[in-house]
Amino acid sequence: MPMSDETPKYRIIYHEVGHALQYMDFPITPENMLRKAVLPLARTQVDCLSWLGHTYLGGPYDMPRMWRDYLDPSPYEYIDAQGRPMGLFMEKIRPGHDLYHDEGQRRRYGTVHELWKQGADVVDLAAECARARGMDFYLAFRLNDFHHGTWEEHPRWWLDHKEMTVGKGEGLEVGNHATRPLASLDFTYPEVHEHMMAPMLAGAACYDVDGVEIDFTRCPPYFPTGQEQPELLTAFLRELRTRLAPIFAEKGRPVRIMAHVPHPGACADIGLNWAAWMREGLVDHLASGGWQFNGYHNDLRPLVAAARDASTRVYVAYDSINYDYNHTARYGRIEYLRAACLNYYHQGVDGVLFFNDSGHWLKVYPGPAAAAYPHLLEVGDPDCIERRDKIYALGWGCVEDWHLVWSSDKPDERTGVEMTFQVSDALQESANCGDLERVRLRMAFQLRTPWINELNAWHSIWSRLDRVEFLLNGEPIVPQAVARDAVVTNPTTGEEVYRNWTRHMTFELTYGPLPRYGMNALTVRMLEPDPQLTGPRELWLGPVEVEVRYVKPGDYLG
């Protein structure tokens, strides 16, 4: 392949973390592995497959040819709680449920081991299949992975160098996820740099790759709290790029490094200076977004602005594991992703990165693997999602955001809640030409009270008694009538049924006022609480959605 200095622009980067190996069907064959991991991406807008080499997530098993021919695997090998080495594929012991706690890892290493015994390396299989279908292929690494911090098993090098971890090997508890960050390696130490860089160099030399992805979202911290040194991680990237150069030159390709970071506002706190990386030309692709940030309403304009003077491509990143929970699964639907992606394209991003993928979308769109990814046919191209049904969502996440509108403890403080949201559909233009079917604004409210029976009867009619003002861009809007059965309860106890009821209120905006193209302001303010409700109570505003529906072809036929 001839060398080109132009940074390619990808529509969708699909980051496979190994779920395909975990959830593939039997029998374990190369054909079945590709049917799960790569073939669903064929004939979609995915033009780059990023394949994760786990290293510290569950043992050195995902790149078998590299570990055999290019790098000694023993420092990365996992050691069980009894001090026994677990092997390249953890094959030296087959522990029971009482010794090894992660069935998913057992499936993954067993799958790769079986393929290796058949003479196939999973990375070679994925790379060849992806290239044959027009996708570039990157080998991805997590710079710091603390999953094992809550296990009884740890990598050999980690056990031998606990003093080079953020927690110095102390404070970890098996099964307690809150202690996992203490297992993170401390990048103050040059030895840590070398230890984590070695598989990246060996993987690039071993496999037919177009670049290397470094995932900085998995996992901070990289330094003890308050001792962050961003220049050290910048130096890490600088050294990596220098040492990759001759490896890629031998392949006839330029060095390509893709970096994945959290939201820009969170980077400084963990020692990531992405602006310096761009200025120095250390990264060719920079994706932003992580588990802590749902990827629906982050501001990526600072990255886009910095990229104008650099050769870096900018992408929005979505963590697909967020759609694996009952209360958040709906946000993985195509209508939500269209709206979010169009907003980011209007901020100036080049494309989309999906990570933690392949298994989790099946809850949103059950069925055969290829049918479970309808978003991959659209969201990589803004022209494909213009004038398509959308739902703009505010305030959702693994833990939803709720804002206090009014409290009886401070009845005279009626400032209410003011929110801003972006809409990238030209709704007025669509209304003028007749292809806008419906626009609805939905708000979730909670009336929170103590456990007092006399007050709870008012839950069913509170919205008819209080006088609440609703403004969209300064114009008043009026909610539709709410019936008693519009109240939703998600109780964990019988008491909660009566304490915190959630009501969804709908505003019909089809005939105005329409949300405007660009930024919108939403205000919810208590004007006059009903005097009959004299007990302690609070009114809270939760997730807000704007649903946009367009006239479909054929609606006027027949």
Secondary structure, DSSP 8 states (H G I E B T S, - for coil): -----S----SEEEEE-SHHHHH--SS--HHHHHHHHTGGGTTSSEEEEEEE--TTTT-S-S-HHHHHHTS--GGG-EE-TTS-B--TTSTT----TTT---HHHHHHHHHHHHHHHTT--HHHHHHHHHHHTT-EEEEEEES---GGGGSS-EEHHHHHTGGGBTTTT-S--TT-GGGGGGGSB-TTSHHHHHHHHHHHHHHHHHS--SEEEEETTS---SS-TT---HHHHHHHHHHHHHHHHHHHHHHT----EEEEES-HHHHHHHT--HHHHHHHT--SEEEE--TTS-SSS---HHHHHHHTTSS-EEEEEEEGGGGGSTTTGGGGSHHHHHHHHHHHHHHT--EEEEES-SSGGGGTS-SSGGGG-GGGGTTT-HHHHTTS-EEEEES-SSS---EEEEETTSTT----EEEEEEE-S-HHHHHHHT-EEEEEEEEEEEEE--S-HHHHGGGGTHHHHSEEEEEETTEE-------GGGEE---SSHHHHHHEEEEEEEEE-TTS----SEEEEEEEEEEE--TT--S--EEEEEEEEEEEEE--TTTT--
